[in-house]
Amino acid sequence: MGLTGGRLRRAAVVGLALGLVALSAPAATAANSVALSAPAATAANTVADSTAGGSTVTDSTVGVVPSRVRDPWLWQATVGQRPAGPAALVFFTDRTRYFESTGVLVARDGAYRLIPIRIGEGHGLLSPDGRHYLRPQSGELLDLNTGRQRRTLTPGLHPFAWSPDGRRVLGTRSNDDPVISYGPDNQQLNDPEKPDDLLVVDPYQGTEQVVEAGTFAAHNGAAWSPGGNLVAVTGSPDVPAQLAERQRLVVLDPAGGGPRWQVDLGDRRILAGPAAWHPDGRRLALLAFDGCAGPRCTAEQAAARTWRIEFLDTATGQAVGQALPAGTSASGIIGWRGNDPILRYVSETEQDTDRQAFLAALSPDGGREVLVTTPVGSTNLAVPGDLLRRAAFGGPEPRPSPFAAPFWVYLALGVPTLLAIALVVRRIRRHRVATVPAPA
């Protein structure tokens, strides 16, 4: 049965309304983001994004780390396309439209955005205030407030940790020769293995300073002291130690003066991550494990390792205190909740797509409280230092909004909608012309 003129008009109105809703969704969600950053009109003011699957962000939960996050939509906008502001956390997964490891920003208002990663780039560092993301190797700094990205550092830097004041970054740069040169008799002319440089850089001004930490074939990790006046760095002192996965720990003043002390860690102990330094400044945490050690361990044997946290006196390098059991799959300390370390765990599986990252706080009695859970397939997780210092966990579980999409998605949806509306209007006009009675 054909549509009458009234039904055609109503269909046109409905189609036009749906098209306007779809096309205005970016502005609406942007307005929500602005409202969240503006002063609250009342203490009970609540900002809710109806497109976020019912999740609600209130004044009391803005700036709190979500207890659970989810996979983004395949068409989710990137930070560069639609900036969402400072991060509450960033996790990494290949379950995006890029089908490669991608950073997923969860902003402090619950918005989701993507941080595309180049092939072989690795995972970057969040600044302590959550406003910047420093890319490894390329030396580029991504402003999460504006979406703008600029190269501020010489390429090749692998960053380890931001300083507590958020002004400096401790990192390493390889000096290895890219190729091996041979003479006319096929003799090797150069040794491609060169000691790496330990650097303190200013990612905003682009300055860098070489830190005299002794000779390392490669650096594996580093951490700042709470006051920012000392650093701890680990790595292999020479190529044979690197091949055997043996490490040395050195504590020093980055401003100069050489190492305060150093200790060999062997092949079963490593620095416990970028927040290895206890907040009291008197203890330095190591991750030690029982199980298979060395380069010949299989993936299954490495996954079966049981970890514990050990402490060294930061004045002497001597062991101090009792070890704290950490279970399996521990990958490092990223912060502290009082005296309880907050560990990042990444489950070890044969396929990266089956791995899962989460954060948990360990108590002295061996208890473990899960603080943040990411989706299956996530391989890393980072939280800004200011939220870690406040132990701001337990926030709501925001869902990604399907409307937070790039402009091209709305263009792809809007053009067919507008064409359909035009066809309906055209049919209405033809119907009116056909029903007008001829003059007598």
C-alpha positions as CSV (number, residue, x, y, z in Angstrom):
1,M,0.0,0.0,0.0
2,G,1.4,3.4,-1.0
3,L,2.1,6.1,1.5
4,T,-0.4,9.0,1.9
5,G,0.8,12.6,1.9
6,G,0.5,12.7,5.7
7,R,2.6,9.6,6.2
8,L,5.2,10.8,3.7
9,R,5.5,14.1,5.6
10,R,5.8,12.3,8.9
11,A,8.5,9.9,7.4
12,A,10.4,12.9,6.2
13,V,10.3,14.6,9.6
14,V,11.4,11.5,11.4
15,G,14.3,10.9,8.8
16,L,15.4,14.5,9.2
17,A,15.3,14.3,13.0
18,L,17.4,11.1,13.0
19,G,19.9,12.7,10.6
20,L,20.2,15.8,12.7
21,V,20.7,13.7,15.9
22,A,23.5,11.7,14.2
23,L,25.2,14.7,12.8
24,S,24.9,16.7,16.1
25,A,26.3,13.8,18.3
26,P,29.9,15.0,18.0
27,A,29.0,18.5,19.3
28,A,26.9,17.0,22.1
29,T,29.6,14.7,23.3
30,A,32.2,17.6,23.0
31,A,29.9,19.8,25.1
32,N,29.8,17.1,27.7
33,S,33.5,17.0,27.9
34,V,33.7,20.8,28.3
35,A,31.0,20.7,31.0
36,L,33.1,18.2,32.9
37,S,36.1,20.4,32.9
38,A,34.1,23.5,33.9
39,P,33.3,24.5,37.5
40,A,30.3,22.7,38.8
41,A,27.1,24.7,39.1
42,T,26.1,22.8,42.2
43,A,27.6,20.2,44.4
44,A,25.2,17.6,43.1
45,N,25.8,18.4,39.5
46,T,25.9,15.2,37.4
47,V,27.1,14.9,33.8
48,A,25.8,11.9,32.0
49,D,26.5,10.8,28.5
50,S,23.4,9.0,27.3
51,T,25.5,7.4,24.5
52,A,27.9,5.8,26.9
53,G,25.7,2.8,27.7
54,G,24.3,4.2,30.9
55,S,27.6,5.1,32.6
56,T,27.5,8.2,34.7
57,V,30.3,10.5,35.6
58,T,29.8,12.9,38.5
59,D,31.9,15.6,40.0
60,S,33.0,13.2,42.7
61,T,34.3,10.6,40.2
62,V,36.0,12.9,37.6
63,G,39.7,12.2,37.9
64,V,39.3,8.7,39.4
65,V,40.7,5.7,37.7
66,P,38.0,3.4,36.3
67,S,37.8,0.0,37.9
68,R,37.1,-1.6,34.6
69,V,37.5,-0.6,30.9
70,R,36.3,-2.1,27.7
71,D,37.3,-2.5,24.1
72,P,36.7,0.6,21.9
73,W,34.4,0.6,18.9
74,L,36.1,-0.1,15.6
75,W,35.3,3.4,14.4
76,Q,36.4,5.1,17.7
77,A,38.0,8.5,17.1
78,T,41.7,9.1,17.7
79,V,43.1,11.7,20.0
80,G,44.2,13.7,17.0
81,Q,40.7,13.7,15.5
82,R,38.7,14.5,18.7
83,P,40.9,15.3,21.8
84,A,39.3,14.2,25.0
85,G,41.6,15.8,27.6
86,P,43.9,14.3,30.3
87,A,44.1,10.5,30.7
88,A,42.7,8.5,33.5
89,L,44.5,5.5,32.0
90,V,45.8,4.1,28.8
91,F,45.8,0.5,27.8
92,F,47.1,-1.2,24.7
93,T,45.3,-3.8,22.6
94,D,45.1,-4.9,18.9
95,R,41.3,-5.1,19.0
96,T,40.9,-1.9,17.1
97,R,40.4,-1.0,13.4
98,Y,44.2,-1.0,13.0
99,F,44.5,-4.7,14.0
100,E,47.9,-3.8,15.6
101,S,48.8,-2.8,19.1
102,T,47.0,0.5,19.7
103,G,46.9,2.8,22.7
104,V,43.4,3.3,24.0
105,L,43.0,6.5,26.1
106,V,40.2,6.6,28.7
107,A,39.9,10.2,29.6
108,R,38.9,11.5,33.0
109,D,35.3,12.1,31.9
110,G,35.0,8.5,30.7
111,A,35.6,9.2,26.9
112,Y,37.5,6.7,24.8
113,R,40.0,7.7,22.2
114,L,42.7,5.8,20.2
115,I,46.4,6.5,20.1
116,P,47.7,4.8,16.9
117,I,51.1,3.2,17.1
118,R,53.5,2.7,14.3
119,I,54.9,-0.7,13.5
120,G,57.8,-1.5,15.8
121,E,57.3,1.7,17.9
122,G,56.5,0.2,21.2
123,H,54.4,1.6,24.1
124,G,55.0,5.2,25.3
125,L,54.8,6.9,28.6
126,L,52.1,9.0,30.2
127,S,53.2,12.2,31.9
128,P,52.4,12.4,35.6
129,D,49.5,14.9,35.0
130,G,48.1,12.7,32.3
131,R,48.2,15.5,29.7
132,H,51.0,14.2,27.4
133,Y,52.0,10.9,25.9
134,L,55.7,10.5,24.9
135,R,56.3,8.2,22.0
136,P,59.4,6.0,22.1
137,Q,62.0,6.1,19.3
138,S,60.4,8.9,17.3
139,G,60.9,11.6,20.1
140,E,57.4,12.9,19.5
141,L,55.2,14.4,22.3
142,L,51.4,14.0,21.9
143,D,49.3,16.7,23.7
144,L,46.2,14.9,24.9
145,N,44.3,18.2,25.4
146,T,44.7,19.4,21.9
147,G,45.6,16.3,19.9
148,R,48.6,18.1,18.5
149,Q,51.9,16.1,18.2
150,R,55.4,17.5,17.7
151,R,58.9,16.1,17.7
152,T,60.8,17.5,20.5
153,L,63.6,15.0,21.0
154,T,66.3,13.4,18.8
155,P,64.9,10.1,17.5
156,G,66.1,6.8,19.1
157,L,65.2,7.5,22.7
158,H,63.5,4.7,24.6
159,P,61.9,6.3,27.7
160,F,61.8,4.6,31.1
161,A,60.3,7.0,33.6
162,W,59.1,10.5,34.1
163,S,60.6,12.5,37.0
164,P,58.3,13.1,39.9
165,D,57.9,16.8,39.0
166,G,56.9,15.8,35.4
167,R,59.6,17.9,33.8
168,R,62.2,15.3,32.9
169,V,62.4,11.8,31.5
170,L,65.0,9.1,32.1
171,G,65.7,7.0,29.1
172,T,68.3,5.2,27.0
173,R,69.5,5.5,23.4
174,S,71.4,2.7,21.5
175,N,74.8,3.5,20.0
176,D,75.1,0.2,18.1
177,D,76.2,0.4,14.5
178,P,73.3,-0.4,12.2
179,V,75.4,-2.6,9.9
180,I,78.6,-4.7,10.2
181,S,81.4,-3.6,7.8
182,Y,83.7,-6.2,6.2
183,G,87.0,-5.8,4.4
184,P,88.3,-7.2,1.1
185,D,89.2,-10.5,2.8
186,N,85.8,-10.7,4.4
187,Q,87.3,-9.6,7.8
188,Q,85.0,-7.7,10.1
189,L,86.1,-4.1,10.4
190,N,83.9,-2.8,13.1
191,D,82.2,-4.0,16.3
192,P,78.5,-3.1,16.0
193,E,77.9,-3.5,19.7
194,K,78.5,-0.1,21.5
195,P,77.6,0.8,25.1
196,D,74.2,2.6,25.3
197,D,73.8,6.1,26.7
198,L,71.6,6.8,29.7
199,L,69.9,10.1,29.3
200,V,67.9,12.7,31.2
201,V,65.8,14.7,28.7
202,D,63.4,17.6,28.8
203,P,60.6,16.5,26.4
204,Y,59.2,20.0,26.4
205,Q,62.4,22.0,25.6
206,G,64.1,19.2,23.7
207,T,67.3,19.3,25.8
208,E,69.2,16.2,26.9
209,Q,72.0,15.3,29.2
210,V,74.1,12.1,29.3
211,V,74.2,10.5,32.7
212,E,77.5,9.0,33.8
213,A,76.2,5.6,35.1
214,G,79.2,3.4,34.1
215,T,79.3,1.1,31.1
216,F,76.2,-0.8,30.0
217,A,75.8,-2.9,26.9
218,A,72.1,-2.1,27.2
219,H,69.8,-0.6,29.8
220,N,66.7,-2.6,30.9
221,G,64.9,-0.3,33.3
222,A,65.2,2.8,35.5
223,A,63.4,4.6,38.3
224,W,63.5,8.0,40.0
225,S,63.7,8.5,43.7
226,P,60.7,10.3,45.2
227,G,62.7,13.5,45.5
228,G,64.0,13.3,42.0
229,N,67.7,13.7,43.1
230,L,68.7,10.0,42.6
231,V,68.0,7.4,39.9
232,A,68.3,3.6,39.8
233,V,69.2,1.9,36.6
234,T,69.6,-1.7,35.6
235,G,71.1,-3.4,32.6
236,S,73.7,-5.8,31.3
237,P,77.3,-4.5,31.8
238,D,78.6,-6.4,28.7
239,V,77.5,-8.5,25.8
240,P,78.1,-11.9,27.5
241,A,75.9,-10.7,30.4
242,Q,73.3,-9.5,27.9
243,L,73.2,-12.9,26.2
244,A,72.8,-14.6,29.6
245,E,70.2,-12.1,30.8
246,R,72.2,-11.1,33.8
247,Q,71.8,-7.5,35.1
248,R,73.5,-5.0,37.3
249,L,71.8,-2.3,39.4
250,V,73.4,1.1,39.9
251,V,72.2,4.0,42.0
252,L,73.5,7.5,41.2
253,D,72.9,11.2,41.1
254,P,71.8,12.1,37.6
255,A,73.5,15.6,38.0
256,G,76.9,13.9,38.2
257,G,79.3,12.4,40.7
258,G,79.2,8.8,39.5
259,P,77.5,5.8,41.1
260,R,76.7,5.8,44.8
261,W,76.7,2.0,44.8
262,Q,76.1,-0.9,42.6
263,V,75.1,-4.6,42.9
264,D,74.9,-7.5,40.6
265,L,71.4,-8.9,40.3
266,G,72.2,-12.1,38.4
267,D,69.5,-13.6,36.1
268,R,66.7,-13.9,38.6
269,R,66.2,-10.3,39.8
270,I,65.2,-7.1,38.0
271,L,64.3,-3.6,39.0
272,A,60.6,-3.6,39.9
273,G,59.5,-1.0,37.4
274,P,59.3,2.8,37.1
275,A,58.0,3.2,40.6
276,A,60.4,0.8,42.2
277,W,61.5,3.4,44.7
278,H,59.4,3.2,47.9
279,P,57.7,6.5,48.8
280,D,59.8,6.8,52.0
281,G,62.9,7.0,49.8
282,R,64.8,4.4,52.0
283,R,63.9,1.2,50.1
284,L,64.3,0.1,46.5
285,A,62.1,-2.7,45.2
286,L,63.3,-5.6,43.1
287,L,61.2,-8.3,41.4
288,A,62.7,-11.8,41.9
289,F,61.4,-15.1,40.7
290,D,61.6,-18.8,41.2
291,G,61.5,-21.0,38.1
292,C,63.4,-21.3,34.8
293,A,66.0,-18.5,34.2
294,G,68.0,-17.6,31.2
295,P,67.4,-17.2,27.5
296,R,66.6,-20.9,26.9
297,C,63.3,-20.8,28.9
298,T,60.2,-21.6,26.9
299,A,57.2,-19.3,26.9
300,E,55.4,-21.8,29.2
301,Q,58.3,-21.9,31.6
302,A,58.5,-18.1,31.7
303,A,54.7,-17.9,32.4
304,A,55.1,-20.4,35.3
305,R,57.6,-18.2,37.2
306,T,56.4,-17.2,40.7
307,W,57.4,-13.6,41.6
308,R,58.2,-11.9,44.9
309,I,59.2,-8.3,45.8
310,E,62.5,-7.9,47.6
311,F,63.9,-4.6,49.0
312,L,67.3,-3.1,49.1
313,D,68.5,-0.3,51.4
314,T,68.9,2.8,49.1
315,A,71.9,4.0,51.2
316,T,73.9,0.8,51.1
317,G,72.4,-1.6,48.5
318,Q,72.0,-4.3,51.2
319,A,68.9,-6.4,51.4
320,V,66.4,-5.2,54.0
321,G,62.9,-6.3,55.2
322,Q,60.8,-9.3,54.2
323,A,60.0,-10.4,50.7
324,L,56.4,-9.9,49.5
325,P,54.9,-12.7,47.4
326,A,53.5,-11.3,44.1
327,G,52.2,-14.5,42.3
328,T,52.6,-15.1,38.6
329,S,52.6,-12.7,35.6
330,A,53.9,-9.7,37.6
331,S,55.5,-7.1,35.3
332,G,56.4,-4.2,37.5
333,I,55.4,-1.7,40.2
334,I,53.7,1.4,38.8
335,G,52.8,3.1,42.0
336,W,52.1,2.8,45.8
337,R,49.0,3.0,47.9
338,G,50.6,3.9,51.3
339,N,53.0,1.1,51.9
340,D,51.3,-1.3,49.5
341,P,52.8,-1.6,46.1
342,I,50.5,-1.4,43.0
343,L,51.6,-3.9,40.5
344,R,50.9,-4.3,36.8
345,Y,50.1,-7.9,35.8
346,V,50.0,-9.2,32.2
347,S,48.9,-12.8,31.9
348,E,51.4,-14.8,29.8
349,T,49.8,-16.8,27.0
350,E,50.9,-18.3,23.7
351,Q,48.9,-15.7,21.8
352,D,49.0,-12.0,22.5
353,T,45.3,-11.9,21.7
354,D,44.5,-13.9,24.8
355,R,46.6,-11.9,27.2
356,Q,45.1,-9.5,29.8
357,A,46.6,-6.7,31.8
358,F,45.3,-5.6,35.2
359,L,46.5,-3.6,38.3
360,A,46.5,-5.0,41.8
361,A,47.6,-3.7,45.2
362,L,49.6,-6.2,47.4
363,S,49.2,-6.1,51.2
364,P,51.9,-7.3,53.6
365,D,50.0,-10.5,54.4
366,G,50.1,-11.5,50.8
367,G,46.6,-10.4,49.9
368,R,45.9,-9.0,46.4
369,E,43.2,-6.5,45.6
370,V,42.5,-6.0,41.9
371,L,42.1,-2.3,41.2
372,V,41.7,-2.1,37.4
373,T,40.8,-4.7,34.8
374,T,41.2,-4.4,31.1
375,P,39.7,-6.5,28.3
376,V,41.1,-9.8,27.2
377,G,43.7,-9.0,24.5
378,S,45.3,-6.1,26.3
379,T,49.1,-6.2,26.7
380,N,49.9,-3.2,28.8
381,L,48.3,-0.6,31.1
382,A,49.5,2.8,32.3
383,V,48.0,5.3,34.9
384,P,49.2,8.9,35.3
385,G,51.4,9.6,38.4
386,D,49.1,12.2,40.0
387,L,46.2,9.6,40.2
388,L,48.6,7.0,41.5
389,R,49.9,9.3,44.2
390,R,46.3,10.0,45.3
391,A,45.5,6.3,45.0
392,A,42.4,7.5,43.1
393,F,40.9,4.1,42.3
394,G,37.5,2.6,42.3
395,G,35.9,4.9,39.7
396,P,32.9,4.0,37.5
397,E,33.2,1.6,34.6
398,P,32.7,3.9,31.5
399,R,31.6,2.3,28.2
400,P,32.9,3.7,24.9
401,S,30.4,5.9,23.1
402,P,29.6,4.7,19.6
403,F,29.0,8.4,18.7
404,A,32.6,9.4,19.5
405,A,33.7,8.8,15.9
406,P,35.8,10.6,13.3
407,F,34.1,13.0,10.9
408,W,34.3,10.6,8.0
409,V,32.0,8.2,9.8
410,Y,29.4,10.9,10.2
411,L,29.9,11.9,6.6
412,A,29.4,8.3,5.5
413,L,26.2,8.1,7.6
414,G,25.0,11.6,7.0
415,V,25.2,11.7,3.2
416,P,22.9,8.7,2.6
417,T,20.5,10.0,5.2
418,L,20.3,13.4,3.5
419,L,19.9,11.7,0.1
420,A,17.1,9.6,1.5
421,I,15.4,12.7,3.0
422,A,15.7,14.4,-0.4
423,L,14.1,11.5,-2.2
424,V,11.2,11.4,0.3
425,V,10.6,15.2,-0.1
426,R,10.7,14.8,-3.9
427,R,8.2,12.0,-3.7
428,I,6.0,14.1,-1.5
429,R,6.0,17.0,-4.0
430,R,5.2,14.6,-6.9
431,H,2.4,13.2,-4.9
432,R,1.0,16.7,-4.3
433,V,1.2,17.6,-7.9
434,A,-0.5,14.4,-8.9
435,T,-3.4,14.9,-6.5
436,V,-4.1,18.6,-7.3
437,P,-7.4,18.7,-9.3
438,A,-7.3,20.1,-12.8
439,P,-8.9,23.6,-13.3
440,A,-12.5,23.4,-14.6
